[in-house]
Amino acid sequence: MFSFTFGCKGSNPGQFQKPRYIAMDSSDRVYVTDSIDDGGISVFSEDGNFIKKINCSKPFAITIASDDYVITGDSYINERDDDVDYLVVFSPSHQLVGKFGVYGPGKGHFNGLLGIAINSSGTIFVTEVCNRRLQVINT
């Protein structure tokens, strides 16, 4: 049964241009990627109150580890007009921890990164559309 909505079209805090992926942390905060240049990740309480925006270039896939580390796929367009994909990790307090991966078909390289999941052991699973594969990354 429908309960309520939050967020709307716009560029102000708590608004979206292209909301794509969603995840929740252990405190039931809602994370929504806005897949436009500098769209970032909006964080809300479960009742829809905007908490903050996590800055990243063009986020899409997102997952949250059991210890509340946030892992997202991010991308930018390079000088050759390639859509360069990589993983970005944020701490539970939403500070940048690091980035992983480069563009291409090799191991640890990404092209068309689309889905991210993490298991209870911290192993990250990443699907890629253009490379047509699933990569497994041990942390």
C-alpha angles and dihedrals in degrees: 000000000000115000111172146310134234135191125037140201113298146083100256123103110292094019128107142216099182112000107191119157134029137197138167131219129216090272090056093250113154119230118198124185117218104206102209129099106293089358094137129184119295117212120206137175112250089258091058104262111146111240106173148317121248109211121231134139107254110338125193124152116043139182133172123217122226089257089054098252106151118224120188138170111239134181146184135186113254129208091275090053092251117149099235114206129196141153121257123198124203126189121241086265088054097250117145110260099175152303129249134194141026136226118282148061100284130102109291089015121114136208118171096000104193113158136034131187133167127203129215091268093057096254110148121217118200128186121205125197100197095042089042095220149097117241123204116210121191114211 
